[in-house]
Amino acid sequence: MAKKSVTARAAKPPKFASRVVRRCFRCSRKNGYMRDFDLCRICFREFANEGTIPGIKKSSW
């Protein structure tokens, strides 16, 4: 998990639009972030396996 200061800094409006840092709302991770779900890949996988995200299920073929 990210430090509280890093999370707070990302929540503030940036001086320039190119400085926006998008973070997972659950764990504040910035790498592997998916905009569609506002989650990182790890949290997305956990929620998908639990069935919390509507319309997402584990694929099998």
N, C-alpha and C positions, 0 to 999 in steps of 0.2 A: 504494500500500500504506500501511496505517496504521502509525504509530510503534509500537515495541515496548512503550512505556509505556501506550499506549492499549489495546493488545491485552491486556496484563497486567491492567489495571484492569477490563476487561470480563470477564475470567476469574474474578476474585474474586467471592465471594457478596455481593450487594448488601445494604445495610442495610434497605431496604424492597423488597417484591416488585415495585412499579411502576417501580423503577429498573433493571430488567434490560435490558441492551443485547445483543441477539443480533447476532452477526457471522458473516460467511462464514469457514469454517474455513481456507480456502485463502488468501484475500487480506485478510481482516479488514475488509472493507467492511461498513458497517451499513445503507446505503440499498439498496433493491431486493433485500432478503433474502427468501428462500423457506424457510419453516420445514420443509416436507416434505423438502427435500433438504439443508438446512443450508448452502446456497450462495447467493451473490448472483446476480443475473440474468446478469451477464457470464460468470462461471465456469460457471453452469448451461448457457449457450449453447455454450461451448467444449466442455464434457464431452458435451453432447447431440450435437453435430456429430461428435465423435470416436466416439460410440457407447459411451461408458464407463458411462452410466447405463442400467440395464436397464429395458426397457419404454418408453423415450422415443425417439421418432424425429421427424425434421423432417416437418411436415405439407405435403402438396401436394394440391390439388384442382382 
